């Protein structure tokens, strides 16, 4: 709520976007986040031919259910269209 990043292992969530290791993606660049074959897949809004999604094994994300609930909250993605 105060705009801080919440860590889920190597994955971070804030009102600005997602971070993973040394990568960052703004919410305005996120097309969707989905569960697929035991992994969390972050797809960007860019040309899909040249943009590979970020794929993180669900087992590597502590408190996965909290992470998924958090990214679905309107306040988390403040200032973006869903």
N, C-alpha and C positions, 0 to 999 in steps of 0.2 A: 504494500500500500504506500510505502514511503519512497518507492522508486528504486529500491535496492535489488541487487541480483540475488536470487535464491539458487543455491547450488544443489544439484542432484548428481553427485559424483563429478565427472568431468563436464557435465552439461549444466549450463546456467540459464535461468529465465529471469527477464526483467521487463519493464514496460517498454524498453527500447527494442528488445528482441531476444534471440537465443545466442548463446555462445557454446562452443564445444572445442576444448583444447585451445588451439590458437585461431580458430575460425569464429566469425561473428556474422549473424544475419539479422537484419532489421525486420520487424513485423511487416513493414510495407513490401518487403521482398518475398515473404512467405506465401506460397500458394496454399499449402495445407500441411498438416502434421497428421500422420496416420499410423496405426499399428498394422504391420504386414509380416506374416511368417515369423513371429517372435521378435520383431525389431520395430523400433520407432523410426519412421521415415519422414524426413523433412524435405518437402519439395519446394523449390523456388519458382517464382513467377517469370523466369527467363525462358528463352528458347530451349525447349526440352531436349533437343538434339545435342546441344552443347553443354547443358547443365546437369551434372550428375547429382542425385539427391544425397543428402547426408543420411546415412543409415547407422543406427546405434542399436546394438543388441539390448533388448529390454532387460535382460539379466544384469546389465552393467549400470542401470539407472536405479539408484536407491529410491524407495518410496514412489514407485512408478505410478500408482493410482493417484497420488497427490500431484505429481508432475502433470499427468493428463488432465486432472480437474483444474489445475492452475492455468494451463494454457487455454482452456475453454472459457475462462472468466473474462468478461468484457473489460474490466479494469486492467488486466494484464496487458492486453493489446490496445492500450489507450491511444486514441488518435488514428486508428486504422480502420478500414472497412473490412468486415468479415464476409 
